[in-house]
Amino acid sequence: MYATATENIVRRLVSFEIGSDQDGLIDASLRVADMLGSHISKMIGREGFRSLLLRAVKLTAGDYPTIVKIEILAGGSISPASVTASLKGSDVIALLCNLIDLFGTFIGSDLTLHMISVVWPHLTLDAPDGEETELP
């Protein structure tokens, strides 16, 4: 599935996005996916990001089968119309974890964490014990 460090980062990102608006967990998670997509696409292109997101959906579907109901649009974003009531917050959290882990596989955890800190400059990624967060 995904590593605990990645899940902690994803939960912080989603919590930060919930705090900036009164959207629910799903809406905030989709906003995180869009923000990651816009920055990852600068490095690998829109279709490259779409491919990465599709792979993350396949990986996530093993543990969270309802995730296959979402539609990935040509530009790499998730179609809001495909997000149904059967989709749970844990499904999208797992999808984001797999997406970040896949991207980290390609560019390394240091660059992935740097990209996240560029996208969310006001969010600290330090672990609760004060140590730096590391991705697997």
C-alpha positions in Angstrom: 0.0 0.0 0.0 1.8 3.2 1.1 4.3 4.2 3.8 3.3 5.9 7.0 5.5 8.9 6.3 3.7 9.5 3.1 0.3 9.1 4.7 1.3 11.7 7.4 2.3 14.1 4.7 -0.9 13.6 2.7 -3.0 14.0 5.8 -1.2 17.3 6.6 -1.7 18.6 3.0 -5.4 17.7 3.1 -5.9 19.1 6.6 -4.2 22.3 5.5 -6.6 22.6 2.5 -9.6 21.9 4.6 -8.5 24.7 6.9 -8.3 27.2 4.1 -11.9 26.5 3.1 -14.9 24.8 4.5 -14.9 22.0 2.0 -15.0 18.4 3.1 -12.3 15.8 3.0 -13.0 14.7 -0.5 -13.1 18.2 -1.9 -9.8 19.1 -0.1 -8.2 15.9 -1.3 -9.2 16.6 -4.9 -7.7 20.1 -4.5 -4.5 18.6 -3.3 -4.4 16.3 -6.3 -5.0 19.3 -8.7 -2.2 21.3 -7.0 0.2 18.4 -7.2 -0.8 17.8 -10.8 -0.1 21.4 -11.8 3.4 21.2 -10.4 4.3 17.7 -11.4 3.1 18.4 -14.9 5.7 21.1 -15.2 8.3 18.4 -15.0 6.7 15.5 -16.8 3.9 17.1 -18.9 0.2 16.8 -18.5 0.0 13.3 -20.1 2.9 12.2 -18.0 1.0 13.2 -14.9 -2.1 11.6 -16.2 -0.3 8.3 -16.7 1.2 8.6 -13.2 -2.3 9.3 -11.7 -3.8 6.4 -13.7 -1.1 4.1 -12.3 -1.8 5.4 -8.8 -5.5 4.5 -9.3 -4.6 1.0 -10.3 -2.3 0.6 -7.3 -4.9 2.0 -4.9 -7.8 -0.1 -6.3 -6.4 -3.3 -4.7 -7.2 -2.1 -1.2 -9.8 0.6 -2.1 -11.9 -0.8 -5.0 -14.3 2.2 -5.2 -11.4 4.4 -6.4 -11.8 2.9 -9.9 -15.1 4.9 -10.2 -13.2 8.2 -10.6 -12.5 9.4 -14.1 -9.1 10.9 -15.0 -9.6 13.6 -17.6 -7.2 14.1 -20.6 -5.4 16.9 -18.8 -4.7 14.8 -15.7 -7.4 16.1 -13.4 -10.0 14.1 -11.7 -13.5 14.7 -13.0 -15.7 16.1 -10.2 -18.7 14.4 -11.8 -17.1 11.0 -11.2 -16.8 11.6 -7.5 -19.8 9.8 -6.0 -21.1 9.3 -2.5 -19.5 5.8 -2.5 -16.1 7.3 -2.6 -14.6 7.7 0.9 -12.0 10.0 2.2 -9.7 7.1 2.9 -9.9 6.1 -0.8 -8.6 9.5 -2.0 -6.0 9.7 0.8 -4.6 6.3 -0.3 -4.7 7.5 -4.0 -2.6 10.6 -3.0 -0.2 8.5 -1.1 0.4 6.2 -4.0 0.7 9.2 -6.4 3.4 10.8 -4.2 5.2 7.6 -3.7 5.2 6.9 -7.5 6.5 10.4 -8.2 9.1 10.0 -5.5 10.3 6.8 -7.2 11.0 8.8 -10.3 12.7 11.9 -8.9 13.6 10.8 -5.4 12.2 11.7 -2.0 14.2 14.8 -1.5 13.0 16.5 -4.7 9.5 15.3 -4.0 9.5 16.8 -0.6 11.0 20.0 -2.0 8.2 20.2 -4.6 5.6 19.8 -1.8 7.2 22.6 0.2 7.2 24.8 -2.9 3.5 24.2 -3.5 2.6 24.5 0.3 5.3 27.0 1.6 3.4 27.6 4.9 3.1 24.0 5.8 5.9 22.4 7.8 6.8 18.9 6.8 8.8 18.1 10.0 7.7 15.0 11.8 6.0 15.5 15.2 9.2 14.5 17.0 11.1 17.4 15.3 13.0 15.1 12.8 12.7 15.7 9.1 10.1 13.7 7.2 11.5 11.2 4.8 9.6 9.4 2.1 10.3 5.7 1.4 
